Amino acid sequence: MAGGEGKAAVPLLEKKTEVYFDGCPGCAMDRRKAENPGIPYDLFFHIWVINLVTCMPLSSLFPYLYFMIRDLHIAKRVEDIGFYAGFVGVAYMLGRTLTSIIWGILADHIGRKPVIVITIFSMLVFNTLFGLSMHYWMAIATRFFLGFLHGSLGTIRAYAVEVCRPEHHAVGLSLVSTSWAVALIIGPAIGGYLAQPTEKYPKLFPMNSFFGRFPYFLPSLCMSVLYFLILISCIWLPSFYSLGHIITLWAFLEALCSMKSISAPPTPAWNNSTSWLQKKRAADEPIWLIMQFQLLEDQATDLLMAHLSNSEDFVKKHNTSTWSLFKNWPLMSSIILFCITCFDDMAYSEIFPLWAENNKKYGGLGFSTEDVGNVLLVTGSGVLLYQTFVYPCMIKVLGLINTSRVAAILSMMLLLTYPPMANLSKPWLYCTMNIASLLKNNCVATIVTCSFILQNSSVPQDQRATANGIATTLMSFSKTFAPAGAGIMFSWAQKHQHAFFIPGDQILFFLLAMVIFVEFICTFKPFLAMTKESSSGSCH
């Protein structure tokens, strides 16, 4: 009988009881995930749209930047336009590099939603001002502040993980990277079609109209309208600053004081109008009071375990610092892979339109801007379908690491086939180029999404936004050098098109392939390390 009772009691000891507090946004989200095991399509769609819109400014100016610099009359010679255009592109990345970690830390302290709302509002303001730029310094300043106040890139990745169950993390992060990839397509399309409207659509926009004086305002206005709509939609975006651990700490403190016959301090009132600073003080105060008791007896330990569902998470939450993340090799190794992939993608995005629009006698394809736009449109649609339906299945079959390796190998092979495409006739050339571009961008999206999953599984929940902020900072730093380096190499390739050994365009794509080879090497140990959580679902 006793033995039977002992055996029967084991499941009861192992069973973890979830406790939810009324009025706690974090508990409401946890309860929703527990009661709804399926994919939260509504939240994923909202996150997808927010990330899509906030990522558009990165590349939306590329189609008209050359003409904008020309019209600002800052360059004395035509040859100098590219030099001044580079600083406008770099300003955005520089601003984002300086503050991404800070935004991540802030998101871990005040919640994800406030950071997302601040980002959208700042983009609404400064993107509008950029379209109204009449001087070069104003264009530089507004682009800098667009990047400086862009705090949602890392935050949205942490948010996507936290609104779904662990088995749906791959879907959530793949949709985030899909929206990012699609934004890099839609952004330039908006800029290319809507810039200089008085020249393209003179019947709708006369030369003496407002858009004749500000020829680059219409693309900014169009995106600012989208920002305003998304800002309004954030009213329905769930906020889940967790109140559960705060109430738990105060409950433990009251029980502890009762056990030691000491008067407990009054528990702070909690309501929707409580500021984030008051919330943080409500969380910090019981911790310090509890520490003052210097509890060592088993009775207090058992009481603590009764009120805290996971003591290890509690210890990590209050004893880890931001700087400790830099010593987390599983996190940093996945960030390094992410940065190299983004460097390659940025360099490719700079080189591809230049090469495709270049004359065939210089190794290009002779495409028009409309041809390049059509290729990018097909690519964006294909990436969306691939990330939504194909990528999750590949992860289940191959695992994170093997999927990344396959994508890297395929990407290298594709880049080496680009130069010979210039010899194809137009019908075959269009078809081949669309397929190659689609596959190449899907490979990039695959590796980026795998690195997202590895990053978010390498840190506890309360450090995810900070970790993603570090990743965004280092990624922005690497992307700062990619456009300049790609432009210099493309210029060099044009001058060595008829070299004795290897033509310049072949050297150009060979160098891009070598960057991807470095990515491939970084997917092996000891360059890439994984936690037990991420390695359990990955193939080595």
Contacts in CASP RR format, 6 or more apart in sequence:
PFRMAT RR
TARGET T0000
AUTHOR 0000-0000-0000
METHOD contacts of the structure
MODEL  1
MAGGEGKAAVPLLEKKTEVYFDGCPGCAMDRRKAENPGIPYDLFFHIWVI
NLVTCMPLSSLFPYLYFMIRDLHIAKRVEDIGFYAGFVGVAYMLGRTLTS
IIWGILADHIGRKPVIVITIFSMLVFNTLFGLSMHYWMAIATRFFLGFLH
GSLGTIRAYAVEVCRPEHHAVGLSLVSTSWAVALIIGPAIGGYLAQPTEK
YPKLFPMNSFFGRFPYFLPSLCMSVLYFLILISCIWLPSFYSLGHIITLW
AFLEALCSMKSISAPPTPAWNNSTSWLQKKRAADEPIWLIMQFQLLEDQA
TDLLMAHLSNSEDFVKKHNTSTWSLFKNWPLMSSIILFCITCFDDMAYSE
IFPLWAENNKKYGGLGFSTEDVGNVLLVTGSGVLLYQTFVYPCMIKVLGL
INTSRVAAILSMMLLLTYPPMANLSKPWLYCTMNIASLLKNNCVATIVTC
SFILQNSSVPQDQRATANGIATTLMSFSKTFAPAGAGIMFSWAQKHQHAF
FIPGDQILFFLLAMVIFVEFICTFKPFLAMTKESSSGSCH
16 309 0 8 1.000
17 309 0 8 1.000
18 30 0 8 1.000
18 31 0 8 1.000
18 34 0 8 1.000
18 309 0 8 1.000
19 244 0 8 1.000
19 248 0 8 1.000
19 309 0 8 1.000
20 27 0 8 1.000
20 28 0 8 1.000
20 30 0 8 1.000
20 31 0 8 1.000
21 27 0 8 1.000
21 243 0 8 1.000
21 244 0 8 1.000
21 247 0 8 1.000
23 243 0 8 1.000
23 270 0 8 1.000
24 242 0 8 1.000
24 243 0 8 1.000
24 244 0 8 1.000
24 247 0 8 1.000
25 238 0 8 1.000
25 239 0 8 1.000
25 240 0 8 1.000
25 241 0 8 1.000
25 242 0 8 1.000
25 243 0 8 1.000
26 240 0 8 1.000
26 241 0 8 1.000
26 242 0 8 1.000
26 243 0 8 1.000
26 244 0 8 1.000
27 242 0 8 1.000
27 243 0 8 1.000
27 244 0 8 1.000
28 238 0 8 1.000
28 240 0 8 1.000
29 162 0 8 1.000
29 163 0 8 1.000
29 238 0 8 1.000
29 240 0 8 1.000
32 40 0 8 1.000
33 163 0 8 1.000
33 164 0 8 1.000
33 165 0 8 1.000
37 165 0 8 1.000
38 165 0 8 1.000
38 168 0 8 1.000
39 164 0 8 1.000
39 168 0 8 1.000
39 171 0 8 1.000
40 163 0 8 1.000
40 164 0 8 1.000
40 168 0 8 1.000
43 163 0 8 1.000
43 164 0 8 1.000
43 238 0 8 1.000
44 160 0 8 1.000
44 163 0 8 1.000
44 164 0 8 1.000
44 171 0 8 1.000
44 172 0 8 1.000
44 175 0 8 1.000
46 233 0 8 1.000
46 236 0 8 1.000
46 237 0 8 1.000
47 156 0 8 1.000
47 159 0 8 1.000
47 160 0 8 1.000
47 163 0 8 1.000
47 172 0 8 1.000
47 175 0 8 1.000
47 176 0 8 1.000
47 179 0 8 1.000
48 175 0 8 1.000
48 176 0 8 1.000
48 178 0 8 1.000
48 179 0 8 1.000
49 179 0 8 1.000
49 230 0 8 1.000
49 233 0 8 1.000
50 116 0 8 1.000
50 120 0 8 1.000
50 152 0 8 1.000
50 156 0 8 1.000
50 230 0 8 1.000
50 233 0 8 1.000
50 234 0 8 1.000
50 237 0 8 1.000
51 152 0 8 1.000
51 153 0 8 1.000
51 156 0 8 1.000
51 176 0 8 1.000
51 179 0 8 1.000
51 180 0 8 1.000
51 183 0 8 1.000
52 179 0 8 1.000
52 180 0 8 1.000
52 182 0 8 1.000
52 183 0 8 1.000
52 186 0 8 1.000
53 120 0 8 1.000
53 183 0 8 1.000
53 223 0 8 1.000
53 226 0 8 1.000
53 227 0 8 1.000
53 230 0 8 1.000
54 119 0 8 1.000
54 120 0 8 1.000
54 123 0 8 1.000
54 150 0 8 1.000
54 152 0 8 1.000
54 153 0 8 1.000
54 156 0 8 1.000
54 183 0 8 1.000
54 230 0 8 1.000
55 153 0 8 1.000
55 179 0 8 1.000
55 180 0 8 1.000
55 183 0 8 1.000
55 184 0 8 1.000
56 183 0 8 1.000
56 186 0 8 1.000
56 187 0 8 1.000
56 190 0 8 1.000
56 223 0 8 1.000
56 226 0 8 1.000
57 92 0 8 1.000
57 123 0 8 1.000
57 127 0 8 1.000
57 146 0 8 1.000
57 223 0 8 1.000
58 92 0 8 1.000
58 183 0 8 1.000
58 184 0 8 1.000
59 183 0 8 1.000
59 184 0 8 1.000
59 187 0 8 1.000
59 188 0 8 1.000
59 349 0 8 1.000
60 187 0 8 1.000
60 188 0 8 1.000
60 190 0 8 1.000
60 191 0 8 1.000
60 219 0 8 1.000
60 223 0 8 1.000
61 68 0 8 1.000
61 88 0 8 1.000
61 89 0 8 1.000
61 130 0 8 1.000
61 191 0 8 1.000
61 216 0 8 1.000
61 219 0 8 1.000
62 188 0 8 1.000
62 353 0 8 1.000
63 188 0 8 1.000
63 191 0 8 1.000
63 192 0 8 1.000
63 195 0 8 1.000
63 369 0 8 1.000
64 191 0 8 1.000
64 192 0 8 1.000
64 195 0 8 1.000
64 196 0 8 1.000
64 216 0 8 1.000
64 219 0 8 1.000
65 85 0 8 1.000
65 88 0 8 1.000
65 89 0 8 1.000
66 81 0 8 1.000
66 82 0 8 1.000
66 85 0 8 1.000
67 195 0 8 1.000
67 196 0 8 1.000
68 133 0 8 1.000
68 139 0 8 1.000
68 195 0 8 1.000
68 216 0 8 1.000
69 75 0 8 1.000
69 81 0 8 1.000
69 82 0 8 1.000
69 84 0 8 1.000
69 85 0 8 1.000
69 88 0 8 1.000
69 136 0 8 1.000
70 78 0 8 1.000
70 81 0 8 1.000
71 215 0 8 1.000
72 133 0 8 1.000
72 134 0 8 1.000
72 135 0 8 1.000
72 136 0 8 1.000
72 139 0 8 1.000
74 84 0 8 1.000
74 136 0 8 1.000
75 81 0 8 1.000
75 82 0 8 1.000
75 83 0 8 1.000
75 84 0 8 1.000
84 136 0 8 1.000
86 483 0 8 1.000
86 484 0 8 1.000
87 140 0 8 1.000
88 139 0 8 1.000
88 140 0 8 1.000
88 143 0 8 1.000
89 143 0 8 1.000
89 483 0 8 1.000
90 480 0 8 1.000
90 483 0 8 1.000
90 484 0 8 1.000
91 140 0 8 1.000
91 141 0 8 1.000
91 143 0 8 1.000
91 144 0 8 1.000
92 143 0 8 1.000
92 144 0 8 1.000
92 146 0 8 1.000
92 147 0 8 1.000
93 147 0 8 1.000
93 476 0 8 1.000
93 477 0 8 1.000
93 479 0 8 1.000
93 480 0 8 1.000
94 144 0 8 1.000
94 476 0 8 1.000
94 480 0 8 1.000
95 144 0 8 1.000
95 145 0 8 1.000
95 147 0 8 1.000
95 148 0 8 1.000
95 476 0 8 1.000
96 147 0 8 1.000
96 148 0 8 1.000
96 150 0 8 1.000
96 151 0 8 1.000
96 153 0 8 1.000
96 472 0 8 1.000
96 473 0 8 1.000
96 476 0 8 1.000
97 473 0 8 1.000
97 476 0 8 1.000
97 477 0 8 1.000
97 480 0 8 1.000
98 148 0 8 1.000
98 473 0 8 1.000
99 147 0 8 1.000
99 148 0 8 1.000
99 149 0 8 1.000
99 150 0 8 1.000
99 151 0 8 1.000
100 151 0 8 1.000
100 153 0 8 1.000
100 154 0 8 1.000
100 469 0 8 1.000
100 470 0 8 1.000
100 471 0 8 1.000
100 472 0 8 1.000
100 473 0 8 1.000
100 476 0 8 1.000
101 322 0 8 1.000
101 466 0 8 1.000
101 469 0 8 1.000
101 470 0 8 1.000
101 473 0 8 1.000
103 115 0 8 1.000
103 119 0 8 1.000
103 150 0 8 1.000
103 151 0 8 1.000
103 152 0 8 1.000
103 154 0 8 1.000
103 155 0 8 1.000
103 465 0 8 1.000
103 469 0 8 1.000
104 115 0 8 1.000
104 151 0 8 1.000
104 154 0 8 1.000
104 155 0 8 1.000
104 465 0 8 1.000
104 466 0 8 1.000
104 468 0 8 1.000
104 469 0 8 1.000
105 322 0 8 1.000
105 465 0 8 1.000
105 466 0 8 1.000
106 115 0 8 1.000
106 465 0 8 1.000
107 114 0 8 1.000
107 115 0 8 1.000
107 151 0 8 1.000
107 154 0 8 1.000
107 155 0 8 1.000
107 158 0 8 1.000
107 465 0 8 1.000
107 466 0 8 1.000
108 462 0 8 1.000
108 463 0 8 1.000
108 464 0 8 1.000
108 465 0 8 1.000
108 466 0 8 1.000
109 276 0 8 1.000
109 280 0 8 1.000
110 241 0 8 1.000
110 276 0 8 1.000
111 239 0 8 1.000
111 241 0 8 1.000
111 276 0 8 1.000
111 465 0 8 1.000
112 155 0 8 1.000
112 156 0 8 1.000
112 158 0 8 1.000
112 159 0 8 1.000
112 162 0 8 1.000
112 239 0 8 1.000
112 240 0 8 1.000
112 465 0 8 1.000
113 234 0 8 1.000
113 237 0 8 1.000
113 238 0 8 1.000
113 239 0 8 1.000
114 239 0 8 1.000
114 276 0 8 1.000
115 151 0 8 1.000
115 152 0 8 1.000
115 155 0 8 1.000
115 465 0 8 1.000
116 152 0 8 1.000
116 155 0 8 1.000
116 156 0 8 1.000
116 159 0 8 1.000
116 234 0 8 1.000
116 237 0 8 1.000
117 231 0 8 1.000
117 234 0 8 1.000
118 149 0 8 1.000
118 151 0 8 1.000
119 149 0 8 1.000
119 150 0 8 1.000
119 151 0 8 1.000
119 152 0 8 1.000
119 155 0 8 1.000
120 152 0 8 1.000
120 227 0 8 1.000
120 230 0 8 1.000
120 231 0 8 1.000
120 234 0 8 1.000
121 227 0 8 1.000
121 231 0 8 1.000
122 145 0 8 1.000
122 146 0 8 1.000
122 149 0 8 1.000
122 150 0 8 1.000
123 146 0 8 1.000
123 149 0 8 1.000
123 150 0 8 1.000
123 224 0 8 1.000
123 227 0 8 1.000
124 224 0 8 1.000
124 227 0 8 1.000
124 228 0 8 1.000
124 231 0 8 1.000
126 142 0 8 1.000
126 145 0 8 1.000
126 146 0 8 1.000
126 149 0 8 1.000
127 142 0 8 1.000
127 146 0 8 1.000
127 220 0 8 1.000
127 223 0 8 1.000
127 224 0 8 1.000
127 227 0 8 1.000
128 220 0 8 1.000
128 221 0 8 1.000
128 224 0 8 1.000
129 138 0 8 1.000
129 142 0 8 1.000
130 139 0 8 1.000
130 142 0 8 1.000
130 143 0 8 1.000
130 146 0 8 1.000
130 220 0 8 1.000
131 142 0 8 1.000
131 214 0 8 1.000
131 216 0 8 1.000
131 217 0 8 1.000
131 219 0 8 1.000
131 220 0 8 1.000
131 221 0 8 1.000
132 138 0 8 1.000
132 214 0 8 1.000
132 217 0 8 1.000
132 220 0 8 1.000
133 139 0 8 1.000
133 142 0 8 1.000
133 216 0 8 1.000
134 214 0 8 1.000
151 472 0 8 1.000
153 468 0 8 1.000
153 469 0 8 1.000
153 472 0 8 1.000
154 465 0 8 1.000
154 468 0 8 1.000
154 469 0 8 1.000
154 471 0 8 1.000
154 472 0 8 1.000
155 465 0 8 1.000
155 468 0 8 1.000
155 469 0 8 1.000
156 176 0 8 1.000
157 173 0 8 1.000
157 176 0 8 1.000
157 452 0 8 1.000
157 455 0 8 1.000
157 456 0 8 1.000
157 464 0 8 1.000
157 468 0 8 1.000
158 456 0 8 1.000
158 464 0 8 1.000
158 465 0 8 1.000
158 467 0 8 1.000
158 468 0 8 1.000
160 172 0 8 1.000
160 173 0 8 1.000
160 175 0 8 1.000
160 176 0 8 1.000
161 169 0 8 1.000
161 172 0 8 1.000
161 173 0 8 1.000
161 456 0 8 1.000
161 464 0 8 1.000
162 240 0 8 1.000
162 461 0 8 1.000
162 464 0 8 1.000
163 238 0 8 1.000
164 171 0 8 1.000
164 172 0 8 1.000
169 453 0 8 1.000
169 456 0 8 1.000
169 457 0 8 1.000
170 391 0 8 1.000
170 392 0 8 1.000
170 395 0 8 1.000
170 449 0 8 1.000
170 453 0 8 1.000
171 392 0 8 1.000
173 449 0 8 1.000
173 452 0 8 1.000
173 453 0 8 1.000
173 456 0 8 1.000
174 387 0 8 1.000
174 388 0 8 1.000
174 391 0 8 1.000
174 392 0 8 1.000
174 445 0 8 1.000
174 449 0 8 1.000
175 387 0 8 1.000
175 388 0 8 1.000
176 449 0 8 1.000
176 452 0 8 1.000
177 387 0 8 1.000
177 445 0 8 1.000
177 448 0 8 1.000
177 449 0 8 1.000
177 452 0 8 1.000
178 383 0 8 1.000
178 384 0 8 1.000
178 387 0 8 1.000
178 388 0 8 1.000
178 445 0 8 1.000
180 448 0 8 1.000
181 380 0 8 1.000
181 383 0 8 1.000
181 384 0 8 1.000
181 387 0 8 1.000
181 441 0 8 1.000
181 444 0 8 1.000
181 445 0 8 1.000
182 380 0 8 1.000
182 383 0 8 1.000
182 384 0 8 1.000
184 349 0 8 1.000
185 376 0 8 1.000
185 377 0 8 1.000
185 379 0 8 1.000
185 380 0 8 1.000
185 383 0 8 1.000
187 223 0 8 1.000
188 373 0 8 1.000
188 376 0 8 1.000
189 373 0 8 1.000
189 376 0 8 1.000
189 377 0 8 1.000
190 219 0 8 1.000
190 222 0 8 1.000
190 223 0 8 1.000
191 219 0 8 1.000
192 219 0 8 1.000
192 369 0 8 1.000
193 200 0 8 1.000
194 218 0 8 1.000
194 219 0 8 1.000
194 222 0 8 1.000
195 215 0 8 1.000
195 216 0 8 1.000
195 218 0 8 1.000
195 219 0 8 1.000
196 215 0 8 1.000
196 216 0 8 1.000
197 204 0 8 1.000
197 205 0 8 1.000
197 211 0 8 1.000
197 212 0 8 1.000
197 215 0 8 1.000
197 218 0 8 1.000
198 205 0 8 1.000
198 206 0 8 1.000
198 207 0 8 1.000
198 209 0 8 1.000
198 211 0 8 1.000
198 212 0 8 1.000
198 215 0 8 1.000
199 215 0 8 1.000
205 211 0 8 1.000
205 212 0 8 1.000
205 218 0 8 1.000
206 212 0 8 1.000
210 217 0 8 1.000
211 217 0 8 1.000
211 218 0 8 1.000
241 276 0 8 1.000
241 279 0 8 1.000
243 270 0 8 1.000
243 279 0 8 1.000
245 283 0 8 1.000
245 308 0 8 1.000
245 314 0 8 1.000
245 317 0 8 1.000
246 270 0 8 1.000
246 279 0 8 1.000
246 282 0 8 1.000
246 283 0 8 1.000
246 286 0 8 1.000
247 270 0 8 1.000
248 307 0 8 1.000
248 308 0 8 1.000
249 283 0 8 1.000
249 286 0 8 1.000
249 287 0 8 1.000
249 290 0 8 1.000
249 307 0 8 1.000
250 267 0 8 1.000
250 268 0 8 1.000
250 282 0 8 1.000
250 286 0 8 1.000
251 307 0 8 1.000
252 286 0 8 1.000
252 290 0 8 1.000
252 303 0 8 1.000
252 304 0 8 1.000
252 307 0 8 1.000
252 308 0 8 1.000
253 264 0 8 1.000
253 265 0 8 1.000
253 286 0 8 1.000
253 289 0 8 1.000
253 290 0 8 1.000
254 264 0 8 1.000
254 267 0 8 1.000
255 303 0 8 1.000
255 307 0 8 1.000
256 290 0 8 1.000
256 293 0 8 1.000
256 295 0 8 1.000
256 300 0 8 1.000
256 303 0 8 1.000
257 263 0 8 1.000
257 264 0 8 1.000
258 264 0 8 1.000
259 299 0 8 1.000
259 300 0 8 1.000
259 303 0 8 1.000
260 293 0 8 1.000
265 285 0 8 1.000
265 289 0 8 1.000
268 278 0 8 1.000
268 281 0 8 1.000
268 282 0 8 1.000
270 282 0 8 1.000
274 282 0 8 1.000
287 318 0 8 1.000
293 300 0 8 1.000
295 301 0 8 1.000
295 304 0 8 1.000
304 311 0 8 1.000
305 311 0 8 1.000
308 314 0 8 1.000
313 460 0 8 1.000
316 460 0 8 1.000
317 460 0 8 1.000
317 462 0 8 1.000
320 460 0 8 1.000
320 463 0 8 1.000
322 463 0 8 1.000
322 466 0 8 1.000
325 331 0 8 1.000
325 332 0 8 1.000
325 459 0 8 1.000
325 463 0 8 1.000
325 466 0 8 1.000
325 467 0 8 1.000
325 470 0 8 1.000
326 332 0 8 1.000
326 470 0 8 1.000
328 458 0 8 1.000
328 459 0 8 1.000
328 467 0 8 1.000
329 529 0 8 1.000
330 454 0 8 1.000
330 458 0 8 1.000
330 529 0 8 1.000
330 530 0 8 1.000
330 531 0 8 1.000
330 534 0 8 1.000
331 455 0 8 1.000
331 458 0 8 1.000
331 459 0 8 1.000
331 467 0 8 1.000
331 470 0 8 1.000
333 522 0 8 1.000
333 527 0 8 1.000
333 528 0 8 1.000
333 529 0 8 1.000
334 451 0 8 1.000
334 454 0 8 1.000
334 455 0 8 1.000
334 458 0 8 1.000
334 528 0 8 1.000
335 451 0 8 1.000
335 455 0 8 1.000
335 470 0 8 1.000
335 471 0 8 1.000
335 474 0 8 1.000
335 475 0 8 1.000
336 474 0 8 1.000
336 522 0 8 1.000
336 527 0 8 1.000
337 404 0 8 1.000
337 447 0 8 1.000
337 451 0 8 1.000
337 454 0 8 1.000
337 519 0 8 1.000
337 522 0 8 1.000
337 523 0 8 1.000
337 528 0 8 1.000
338 448 0 8 1.000
338 451 0 8 1.000
338 452 0 8 1.000
338 455 0 8 1.000
338 471 0 8 1.000
338 474 0 8 1.000
338 475 0 8 1.000
339 471 0 8 1.000
339 474 0 8 1.000
339 475 0 8 1.000
339 477 0 8 1.000
339 478 0 8 1.000
340 478 0 8 1.000
340 515 0 8 1.000
340 518 0 8 1.000
340 519 0 8 1.000
340 522 0 8 1.000
341 444 0 8 1.000
341 447 0 8 1.000
341 448 0 8 1.000
341 451 0 8 1.000
341 519 0 8 1.000
342 448 0 8 1.000
342 475 0 8 1.000
342 478 0 8 1.000
342 479 0 8 1.000
342 482 0 8 1.000
343 478 0 8 1.000
343 479 0 8 1.000
343 481 0 8 1.000
343 482 0 8 1.000
343 515 0 8 1.000
344 444 0 8 1.000
344 512 0 8 1.000
344 515 0 8 1.000
344 516 0 8 1.000
344 519 0 8 1.000
345 444 0 8 1.000
345 448 0 8 1.000
346 478 0 8 1.000
346 479 0 8 1.000
346 482 0 8 1.000
346 483 0 8 1.000
346 486 0 8 1.000
347 482 0 8 1.000
347 483 0 8 1.000
347 485 0 8 1.000
347 486 0 8 1.000
347 512 0 8 1.000
347 515 0 8 1.000
348 440 0 8 1.000
348 444 0 8 1.000
348 486 0 8 1.000
348 512 0 8 1.000
350 482 0 8 1.000
350 483 0 8 1.000
350 486 0 8 1.000
350 487 0 8 1.000
350 490 0 8 1.000
351 486 0 8 1.000
351 487 0 8 1.000
351 489 0 8 1.000
351 490 0 8 1.000
351 508 0 8 1.000
351 512 0 8 1.000
352 372 0 8 1.000
352 437 0 8 1.000
353 372 0 8 1.000
354 487 0 8 1.000
354 490 0 8 1.000
355 363 0 8 1.000
355 364 0 8 1.000
355 365 0 8 1.000
355 418 0 8 1.000
355 490 0 8 1.000
355 505 0 8 1.000
355 508 0 8 1.000
356 364 0 8 1.000
356 365 0 8 1.000
356 366 0 8 1.000
356 367 0 8 1.000
356 371 0 8 1.000
356 372 0 8 1.000
356 375 0 8 1.000
356 433 0 8 1.000
357 364 0 8 1.000
357 365 0 8 1.000
357 366 0 8 1.000
357 367 0 8 1.000
357 368 0 8 1.000
357 369 0 8 1.000
357 372 0 8 1.000
358 364 0 8 1.000
358 365 0 8 1.000
358 366 0 8 1.000
358 494 0 8 1.000
359 366 0 8 1.000
360 366 0 8 1.000
360 422 0 8 1.000
362 494 0 8 1.000
362 497 0 8 1.000
362 505 0 8 1.000
363 419 0 8 1.000
363 422 0 8 1.000
363 497 0 8 1.000
363 503 0 8 1.000
363 505 0 8 1.000
364 422 0 8 1.000
364 505 0 8 1.000
365 421 0 8 1.000
365 422 0 8 1.000
365 429 0 8 1.000
365 433 0 8 1.000
367 375 0 8 1.000
371 430 0 8 1.000
375 433 0 8 1.000
375 434 0 8 1.000
375 437 0 8 1.000
376 437 0 8 1.000
378 434 0 8 1.000
378 437 0 8 1.000
378 438 0 8 1.000
379 434 0 8 1.000
379 437 0 8 1.000
379 438 0 8 1.000
379 441 0 8 1.000
380 438 0 8 1.000
380 441 0 8 1.000
382 438 0 8 1.000
382 442 0 8 1.000
383 438 0 8 1.000
383 441 0 8 1.000
383 442 0 8 1.000
383 445 0 8 1.000
386 442 0 8 1.000
386 445 0 8 1.000
387 442 0 8 1.000
387 445 0 8 1.000
387 449 0 8 1.000
391 445 0 8 1.000
391 446 0 8 1.000
391 449 0 8 1.000
394 403 0 8 1.000
394 446 0 8 1.000
395 403 0 8 1.000
395 450 0 8 1.000
398 406 0 8 1.000
398 539 0 8 1.000
399 537 0 8 1.000
399 538 0 8 1.000
399 539 0 8 1.000
400 450 0 8 1.000
400 453 0 8 1.000
400 454 0 8 1.000
400 534 0 8 1.000
400 537 0 8 1.000
400 538 0 8 1.000
400 539 0 8 1.000
401 450 0 8 1.000
401 523 0 8 1.000
401 528 0 8 1.000
401 530 0 8 1.000
401 538 0 8 1.000
401 539 0 8 1.000
401 540 0 8 1.000
402 538 0 8 1.000
402 539 0 8 1.000
403 446 0 8 1.000
403 450 0 8 1.000
404 446 0 8 1.000
404 447 0 8 1.000
404 450 0 8 1.000
404 451 0 8 1.000
404 519 0 8 1.000
404 523 0 8 1.000
405 520 0 8 1.000
405 523 0 8 1.000
407 442 0 8 1.000
407 443 0 8 1.000
407 444 0 8 1.000
407 446 0 8 1.000
407 447 0 8 1.000
408 443 0 8 1.000
408 447 0 8 1.000
408 516 0 8 1.000
408 517 0 8 1.000
408 519 0 8 1.000
408 520 0 8 1.000
408 523 0 8 1.000
409 520 0 8 1.000
410 439 0 8 1.000
410 443 0 8 1.000
411 440 0 8 1.000
411 443 0 8 1.000
411 444 0 8 1.000
411 513 0 8 1.000
411 516 0 8 1.000
412 513 0 8 1.000
412 516 0 8 1.000
412 517 0 8 1.000
412 520 0 8 1.000
414 436 0 8 1.000
414 439 0 8 1.000
414 440 0 8 1.000
414 443 0 8 1.000
415 440 0 8 1.000
415 509 0 8 1.000
415 510 0 8 1.000
415 512 0 8 1.000
415 513 0 8 1.000
415 516 0 8 1.000
416 509 0 8 1.000
416 510 0 8 1.000
416 513 0 8 1.000
417 436 0 8 1.000
418 436 0 8 1.000
418 505 0 8 1.000
418 509 0 8 1.000
419 503 0 8 1.000
419 505 0 8 1.000
419 506 0 8 1.000
419 509 0 8 1.000
421 429 0 8 1.000
421 432 0 8 1.000
421 433 0 8 1.000
421 436 0 8 1.000
422 505 0 8 1.000
424 432 0 8 1.000
447 519 0 8 1.000
453 534 0 8 1.000
454 528 0 8 1.000
454 530 0 8 1.000
454 534 0 8 1.000
455 467 0 8 1.000
455 468 0 8 1.000
455 471 0 8 1.000
456 464 0 8 1.000
456 467 0 8 1.000
456 468 0 8 1.000
457 531 0 8 1.000
457 533 0 8 1.000
457 534 0 8 1.000
458 467 0 8 1.000
458 530 0 8 1.000
458 531 0 8 1.000
458 534 0 8 1.000
459 466 0 8 1.000
459 467 0 8 1.000
489 508 0 8 1.000
489 511 0 8 1.000
490 508 0 8 1.000
492 504 0 8 1.000
493 504 0 8 1.000
493 505 0 8 1.000
493 507 0 8 1.000
493 508 0 8 1.000
494 504 0 8 1.000
496 503 0 8 1.000
496 504 0 8 1.000
496 507 0 8 1.000
497 503 0 8 1.000
497 504 0 8 1.000
497 505 0 8 1.000
499 507 0 8 1.000
502 510 0 8 1.000
521 527 0 8 1.000
522 528 0 8 1.000
525 540 0 8 1.000
530 538 0 8 1.000
END
